[in-house]
Amino acid sequence: MALLAFSDRQFRLFFMGIFFAVQSIWIQRVTLSWIAWERTGSAGFVGFVAALSMAPTLVAGPLFGVLADRMNILRAAFFTNGAMILILTILALCLPIIEPWGLAVAGLSIGIVSSAHHPVRMSLGPRLVAPDMVQHVVSAAALNFNLARLVAPALTGLMIAQLGASTALWVAVAFYMPMIAVLTRLRPRVLPPRVATSFLSELIEGLRYSAQSPLVRQALLLTFVFATIVRGALEVLPVLADGAFERGASGLGLLTGAAGAGALGAAMLKAVGVGAVGARIPWPVLAAAMAGQISVVMMGLAPIWPMALAATALSGFCATWCGVSLQAAIQTDLPDEFRGRVMSLWTVMGFGTVAIGALAIGGLAEWIEIGPALVAAGVLGMLAQAAIILGGAKA
């Protein structure tokens, strides 16, 4: 059960800070997407900005993973949280005069910092508790992440509609501050002594470990396909909310909140121990991966608003169920000295490839509209996941 993680004082402190920081992640993502849509009315540009905010992870993520295994993890966490505060502050100050190219720069800057932030965050939490508590920490962190997905987007939509995007950005800045304060009191587990090698050698070592482990390899491939299609679809919700249903910023908040509600349901089930996976990938996780692709097709085919909300909620449920399960499968028996490098690859597959999906679906929507684009993406995702599952069964 995820609640067991809170028996550890170090994790309780960490959770107090990360609770607000994760809220900020969702506030900034929803706000940036809405500003991109409001300023341009272009589905392709919304997908482009979303892609820029995640694409750096594809290239820089593994490099920062090596650094997470080499450097002081608390110092790295100070840097990534502080850098995000600086970027959001500049964006909030410049918002009245910012041009589309400025939004692109902001998205890219957030993407670069995020490519460092994710492996640091995923390494720090498990190193605060005993190894047998790692799976509970992963589940508790997912509950927090998806509670934020439920609450923050809906409130952000209302904030934007009533108070403007600038207010939402300042709230995002404020929500990073508790994490900065908490970091001064954390004492993560020290890594075991290691033989000093070159940066490139350690990068290759992490890649080799991931490729040679059947569990890690299959989990990464499934995450790649799932994140590209399902999470990519969730990044272009402004187009579905306003472009297809003309619901505006409040509609975006409702759609993203629906995804968060589904995600929270999955996270709460995980938190009480339902579907615990350990170091394996059981069939319910594979079924949820397929259901996620079907939900994207349903989003594209939805003729009325309530059906779009229901399909988006299913996407959120499956995204969390698969994300938590696959991450827990990898992290459960993962040696601390490989945690930064392996989880940086998971971040590449789980976050960086969302950029590919968002850009592709947004671009396709410019050509054939958002509904058919989502249907095509979901069908492609089902075929790709079936090939991975069958390949894993044969292996």
C-alpha positions, 0 to 999 in steps of 0.5 A, spaced: 500 500 500 502 506 498 500 509 505 505 505 508 510 510 505 508 515 509 511 511 515 517 514 513 519 521 516 523 523 510 518 521 505 513 525 509 517 531 508 519 530 501 511 529 499 510 536 503 514 539 498 512 535 491 505 536 493 505 543 491 511 542 485 507 537 482 500 542 482 505 547 479 507 542 473 500 541 471 498 549 472 504 551 467 502 545 462 495 547 461 496 555 461 502 554 456 497 550 451 491 555 452 496 561 451 498 558 445 491 556 442 489 563 444 494 567 441 494 563 434 488 559 434 492 553 430 492 546 432 499 545 429 502 550 434 499 548 440 502 541 438 508 544 436 509 548 443 507 542 447 512 538 443 518 543 445 516 543 452 517 535 452 522 534 446 529 536 449 527 530 454 528 525 448 536 528 447 538 530 454 534 526 458 539 520 458 545 525 459 541 528 465 540 521 468 548 520 468 549 526 472 543 524 477 547 518 478 554 522 479 552 528 483 549 530 489 542 529 488 539 534 493 544 540 489 541 537 483 534 538 485 535 545 488 537 547 481 532 544 477 526 547 481 530 554 481 530 554 474 523 552 473 521 558 478 526 563 474 523 561 467 515 561 469 517 568 472 520 571 466 514 568 462 509 571 467 512 578 466 513 578 459 506 575 457 502 582 455 507 583 450 509 575 448 509 573 441 508 566 438 516 565 438 516 567 445 511 562 447 516 557 443 522 559 447 518 558 453 516 551 451 523 549 449 526 552 456 521 548 460 523 542 456 530 543 457 529 544 465 524 538 465 529 533 462 533 534 468 528 535 473 524 528 472 530 523 473 532 527 479 525 527 482 525 519 480 531 518 483 530 522 490 524 519 492 526 512 492 533 514 496 529 516 502 526 510 504 528 503 505 529 498 498 523 494 500 519 501 500 520 503 493 514 500 490 510 504 495 513 510 494 512 510 487 505 509 488 504 514 493 508 519 488 503 517 482 497 518 487 500 525 488 501 526 481 494 524 479 491 528 484 494 534 481 492 532 474 485 532 477 485 539 481 490 543 478 487 543 470 480 544 472 482 550 477 487 553 472 481 553 467 477 557 472 483 562 473 484 563 466 477 564 465 476 569 471 483 572 472 487 571 466 493 566 464 498 571 468 495 569 475 495 562 473 503 563 472 504 566 478 500 561 482 505 556 479 511 560 481 509 560 488 507 553 488 515 551 487 517 554 493 515 549 498 519 544 495 525 549 495 524 549 503 523 542 504 530 540 500 534 543 506 531 537 510 532 531 506 537 526 507 537 521 501 541 514 501 548 515 499 550 511 493 555 505 494 562 506 492 564 506 485 570 506 480 570 512 476 569 512 469 568 516 463 561 520 462 560 516 456 562 509 459 557 510 464 551 512 459 553 506 455 553 502 461 546 504 463 543 503 456 546 496 456 543 494 463 536 497 460 537 493 453 539 486 457 533 486 462 527 483 459 523 486 464 526 493 463 526 493 455 519 491 454 516 496 459 520 501 456 517 499 449 510 499 452 511 506 455 514 509 448 508 507 444 503 508 450 506 515 451 506 517 444 499 516 442 495 516 449 499 522 452 500 525 446 492 526 445 491 529 452 496 534 450 492 537 444 485 537 449 485 545 447 483 543 440 478 538 442 475 542 447 475 549 443 476 547 436 471 541 436 466 543 441 467 550 442 467 550 449 473 555 451 478 555 457 472 552 461 471 546 457 479 545 457 479 545 464 473 540 464 476 535 459 483 536 463 479 535 469 476 529 466 483 526 465 485 527 472 479 524 475 480 518 471 487 518 473 486 519 480 481 513 480 487 509 478 492 512 483 487 511 488 486 503 487 494 503 486 494 506 493 490 501 496 494 495 493 490 493 487 494 491 482 500 491 485 505 488 480 512 488 483 518 486 478 513 484 473 508 486 467 501 482 469 496 481 464 491 487 467 497 492 465 497 490 458 489 490 457 489 497 460 495 499 455 490 497 449 484 500 453 488 506 453 489 506 445 481 505 444 479 511 449 483 515 444 479 512 438 473 514 442 475 521 443 475 522 436 469 519 434 465 522 440 459 526 437 457 529 444 460 533 449 459 528 455 462 522 451 468 526 449 469 527 457 468 520 458 473 517 453 478 522 456 477 520 463 478 513 460 484 515 457 487 518 464 485 512 468 489 508 463 495 512 463 496 512 470 494 505 471 500 503 466 504 509 468 504 507 475 505 499 474 510 500 469 514 504 473 514 500 479 516 494 475 522 497 473 524 501 480 522 495 484 529 491 484 533 497 480 540 498 483 540 505 486 547 506 482 543 505 476 536 509 478 538 515 475 540 512 468 534 507 467 529 512 470 532 517 465 530 512 459 523 511 462 522 519 462 524 519 455 519 514 453 514 516 458 515 524 457 519 525 451 515 521 446 509 525 448 512 531 444 512 526 438 505 524 439 502 531 440 506 534 434 504 529 430 496 529 432 496 536 432 499 537 425 494 531 422 488 535 425 490 541 421 489 536 415 483 532 417 481 535 423 482 533 430 476 527 430 479 523 425 486 524 427 485 521 434 482 515 431 488 514 426 493 515 432 489 510 436 488 505 431 496 505 430 497 505 437 493 498 438 497 495 432 504 497 435 502 495 442 500 488 440 506 487 436 510 488 443 506 484 447 506 478 442 514 479 441 514 479 449 510 473 449 515 469 444 521 471 448 
